[in-house]
Amino acid sequence: MEFRAHFCYPESAAFSRYVELYIETAQQRGVDSNIGPRLPGLLIKAGFEKIQINVVQVAGMSDESKLLAPLTMENIRDSVQAEGLASCAEVDRLVHELYEFTRDPDTLISGPRIVQTWGYRPGVPSLK
């Protein structure tokens, strides 16, 4: 995943803050929410060959994919607050603004970029 690649149009301060809080909370908890672009190199270092990559990113203007941001913000609320990154009032405001943003039929919201990476390890039989 590459969470920083999450985007919206038009720009939204609430959306930018949500992405920032997600990344900071993950980092505080020892998680790299932007590891996707590094995955091919990690596989090479682990001895894999013939590395292949696929990038997927969902975006929408009218379907459920637009709800990913406000629903995620609601679900990381406790973690964000436990890490001291935002107050309860700020999280409530962000959730409200994100839901309002999703209701506008002219807005575009993506999910984070998903980086799929795979390869072959010499000497290990394939599952064919």
C-alpha positions as CSV (number, residue, x, y, z in Angstrom):
1,M,0.0,0.0,0.0
2,E,1.0,3.6,-0.5
3,F,-1.4,5.6,1.6
4,R,0.1,9.0,0.7
5,A,-1.0,8.3,-2.9
6,H,-4.7,8.6,-1.7
7,F,-6.2,11.6,-3.5
8,C,-9.3,13.6,-3.9
9,Y,-10.7,16.3,-6.2
10,P,-11.2,19.1,-5.6
11,E,-8.6,19.4,-2.8
12,S,-10.0,19.1,0.7
13,A,-8.2,20.2,3.9
14,A,-10.2,17.6,5.8
15,F,-9.1,14.9,3.4
16,S,-5.5,16.0,3.6
17,R,-5.6,16.0,7.4
18,Y,-7.2,12.5,7.4
19,V,-4.3,11.1,5.2
20,E,-1.8,12.8,7.4
21,L,-3.3,11.4,10.6
22,Y,-3.5,7.9,9.2
23,I,0.2,7.9,8.1
24,E,1.3,9.4,11.5
25,T,-0.7,7.0,13.5
26,A,0.6,4.0,11.6
27,Q,4.1,5.3,11.9
28,Q,3.7,5.8,15.7
29,R,2.6,2.1,15.9
30,G,5.5,0.8,13.9
31,V,3.7,0.3,10.6
32,D,4.9,1.7,7.2
33,S,1.7,2.7,5.4
34,N,3.7,3.7,2.4
35,I,5.7,0.4,1.9
36,G,4.3,-0.4,-1.5
37,P,7.0,1.2,-3.7
38,R,9.7,-0.5,-1.6
39,L,8.2,-4.0,-2.0
40,P,10.1,-4.9,-5.2
41,G,13.4,-4.0,-3.6
42,L,12.6,-6.0,-0.5
43,L,11.8,-9.1,-2.6
44,I,15.1,-8.7,-4.4
45,K,17.0,-8.4,-1.1
46,A,15.2,-11.6,0.0
47,G,16.5,-13.5,-3.0
48,F,13.6,-13.4,-5.3
49,E,14.0,-13.1,-9.1
50,K,11.8,-12.1,-12.0
51,I,10.0,-9.5,-9.9
52,Q,6.7,-8.4,-11.3
53,I,4.6,-5.4,-10.1
54,N,1.0,-4.4,-10.5
55,V,-0.5,-1.2,-9.2
56,V,-4.2,-0.8,-8.4
57,Q,-6.1,2.2,-7.2
58,V,-9.8,2.5,-6.8
59,A,-11.5,5.9,-7.3
60,G,-15.1,6.9,-7.5
61,M,-17.5,9.8,-7.7
62,S,-20.8,8.1,-6.8
63,D,-20.2,4.7,-5.4
64,E,-19.2,3.2,-2.0
65,S,-15.5,3.7,-2.7
66,K,-16.0,7.4,-1.7
67,L,-16.9,6.3,1.8
68,L,-13.5,4.8,2.5
69,A,-12.1,8.0,3.9
70,P,-14.8,8.9,6.4
71,L,-15.3,5.3,7.5
72,T,-11.6,4.8,8.0
73,M,-11.3,8.1,10.0
74,E,-14.1,6.9,12.2
75,N,-12.4,3.6,12.7
76,I,-9.0,5.0,13.5
77,R,-10.4,7.6,15.9
78,D,-9.3,5.8,19.1
79,S,-5.8,5.2,17.8
80,V,-5.3,8.8,16.6
81,Q,-6.4,10.1,20.0
82,A,-4.3,7.5,21.9
83,E,-1.2,8.7,20.0
84,G,-2.1,12.3,20.9
85,L,-2.3,13.4,17.2
86,A,-5.8,15.0,17.3
87,S,-8.4,15.9,19.8
88,C,-11.9,14.3,19.9
89,A,-13.3,17.5,18.6
90,E,-10.9,17.6,15.6
91,V,-11.7,14.0,14.7
92,D,-15.5,14.6,15.0
93,R,-15.1,17.7,12.7
94,L,-13.0,15.7,10.2
95,V,-15.5,12.8,10.1
96,H,-18.3,15.3,9.5
97,E,-16.5,17.2,6.8
98,L,-15.4,13.9,5.1
99,Y,-19.0,12.7,4.9
100,E,-20.1,16.0,3.5
101,F,-17.4,15.9,0.9
102,T,-18.5,12.4,-0.1
103,R,-22.1,13.5,-0.5
104,D,-21.2,16.0,-3.2
105,P,-21.7,14.2,-6.6
106,D,-18.9,16.4,-8.2
107,T,-16.1,15.1,-5.8
108,L,-13.7,12.4,-6.7
109,I,-12.1,10.3,-4.0
110,S,-9.6,7.5,-4.4
111,G,-8.4,4.7,-2.2
112,P,-4.8,4.3,-1.3
113,R,-2.5,3.0,-4.1
114,I,-2.1,-0.8,-3.8
115,V,1.2,-2.2,-5.0
116,Q,1.1,-5.9,-5.7
117,T,4.6,-7.4,-6.1
118,W,5.6,-11.0,-6.6
119,G,8.6,-13.0,-7.9
120,Y,10.2,-16.4,-7.9
121,R,12.8,-17.8,-5.5
122,P,15.5,-19.9,-7.1
123,G,15.4,-23.5,-6.0
124,V,11.8,-23.3,-4.7
125,P,9.3,-25.3,-6.9
126,S,6.4,-23.4,-8.2
127,L,2.8,-24.3,-7.4
128,K,1.9,-25.1,-11.0
